[in-house]
Amino acid sequence: MAARAGVSTATVSNALNGTGRLSEATRQRVLAAAREVGHAPASAARALARGSTGVLGLTMTTYGDLPVSYMEIPYYAQLTLGAMATAHERGYMLMVMPSSLSPWMWLNTPMDGVIHVEPRADDPVRSILRERGIPMVTDGRPPQPHWRDAWVDTDYEAGLRLLLDHLTEAGARRIALSQPLHDDEYPHLIGRAYASWCAEHDMPALVEEYASLPDYFTAERDAVSRLLNRDPRPDAVIGVYSDSGHNILAAARHHGLRVPQDLLVACISEDPDYATTTPPVTTLSLRPDRVSDEAVDLLIALINARSGVDRHRLVQPVLAPRRSTRRPVRRGNGTP
Amino acid sequence: MAARAGVSTATVSNALNGTGRLSEATRQRVLAAAREVGHAPASAARALARGSTGVLGLTMTTYGDLPVSYMEIPYYAQLTLGAMATAHERGYMLMVMPSSLSPWMWLNTPMDGVIHVEPRADDPVRSILRERGIPMVTDGRPPQPHWRDAWVDTDYEAGLRLLLDHLTEAGARRIALSQPLHDDEYPHLIGRAYASWCAEHDMPALVEEYASLPDYFTAERDAVSRLLNRDPRPDAVIGVYSDSGHNILAAARHHGLRVPQDLLVACISEDPDYATTTPPVTTLSLRPDRVSDEAVDLLIALINARSGVDRHRLVQPVLAPRRSTRRPVRRGNGTP
């Protein structure tokens, strides 16, 4: 091939691998020669030999066909960027599948394996992908678990313990949970972790539920309002979605309550905006960067049929304490 | 096909389009029947008919084969997320191409068109893609422009004017530029816009250049140090990369200068962290969300060979003024 292009073998290698500094004319001559002899570099040839595409898929279908702006939700944005960075490092491309794909596309888009993000109960995409038979890793435990499933999830028990212990240290004794209703496993696992912590610590479980679709902003503000109307009132409220902190602050303002003096506020979110709200809001991060890292690693292991792979992986969440949960300073006479 | 699967046509439609609530068994029966008769939904059939893949490519190769973490640089992260959201809305998938791809992959990865981000002078990827012959839109003007090129760029003239006028209003009279050296067009266009503003306003052009690769952090801090050693000293410094604000703040601290009292600081960045630095730093946003929106729109127009399409598009940058450029309050006797 070097002879055909009239260049050295080093130049051929540079042209095919994109290394070195070649003139455009030389590079094109080598590429033309490569196409003529049907040459493919070793890595691509290997990929073809194992019938693979070098592409990993990632689903964004947690909310079905609803036009949800996943890319504007910090958790999904960070998950996508993290999965893409890790896939690239490992020599794969990542294809994010929009929620609007038809089953035909789910069955036929070329990919070696897929990361299924937060499957719902009786998820149609899950059954289609299972039928297709390509390796699959779920982000979040599937609602109907099977021992053969491969998943990466967050250790919600540990996360809720971090958050609830932190609120207790800040003086809270009546910690309420504003709880969305949706048929992926996430809100259920959070609810269970909250309830078991409350039982263990002999604290009341104060829960108000709301519909997560189509508009959780209004629904959650109403749910928090119902919590704040209770007698005795909660002294802390936790939200579990990205904008829950904003929703709880809005409800507190509406009730004339000061944060943190009258009410402590925290939520599970990756949104950096909480560093600059009034007051800044304490958040629990689910570490989507770590989740995507583990999911890509696990998927590549399954694609290559590696043995002895840990198919169930838990990522540890991290607490970012901010002013909204700082223990209010009380005067000597005990009045706030 | 409904007869073959033993279901109604509405059920077939639901199964193929992922709508409605079907049992898994029913859905699978319909999908099996669909495969048997070789049925593909209209949109996918149309795509196949025009020989298309439904995939848009996006390059991340501005820094060649260097292991740059594009997904951690806010401009590229927002560009990627924005392009993905717009592609999905328009019925396409987006494939982000890692910088490490071989020419073989650039020539053969299935895609209908590609967005080439910030091509370099004599860019090998550009010549490969041109040879492949698929529609291409560049984000940032190509270094050797041709009238047939299709590109989306930022209006740097307008952006620099916003920033320099703002600094002048805050009292600056000696505004310096810390200028990276790299063979994409971005730093050149910024440098030109700065120089022409200075000439127009009869202000001195104070520039120190530094190598952008492999480590612009140290290199830029040294360049800013050289600026701050000048006599007379600049009273404002502008940086053009995402971490430039941090670099300039570090150099100012090293010189014992207070920001904004002794030195005004600003940079071109999408990093939300600048809202919480000490002090918060004024930034010019290049609006990667708008750039990616326009680039996807233009690329789809080219793929569909629409006529009368505007092939050269400029996005307007936006200024976020913060404390680092607030006019220092001076005492009555004129000392700061």
Interface residues (C-beta under 8 A of the other chain):
Chain A: A15 L16 N17 G18 T19 L22 S23 E24 R27 Q28 L31 A34 R35 A40 P41 S43 A44 G54 V55 M60 G64 D65 S69 Y70 M71 E72 A77 T80 L81 G82 M84 A85 A87 H88 G91 M93 L94 M95 V96 M97 P98 S99 S100 L101 S102 P103 W104 M105 L107 N108 T109 P110 D122 P124 V125 S127 I128 E131 P272 D273 A275 T276
Chain B: A15 L16 N17 G18 T19 R21 L22 E24 R27 Q28 L31 A34 R35 A40 P41 S43 A44 G54 V55 M60 G64 D65 S69 Y70 M71 E72 A77 T80 L81 G82 M84 A85 A87 H88 G91 M93 L94 M95 V96 M97 P98 S99 S100 L101 S102 P103 W104 M105 L107 N108 T109 P110 D122 P124 V125 S127 I128 E131 P272 D273 A275 T276
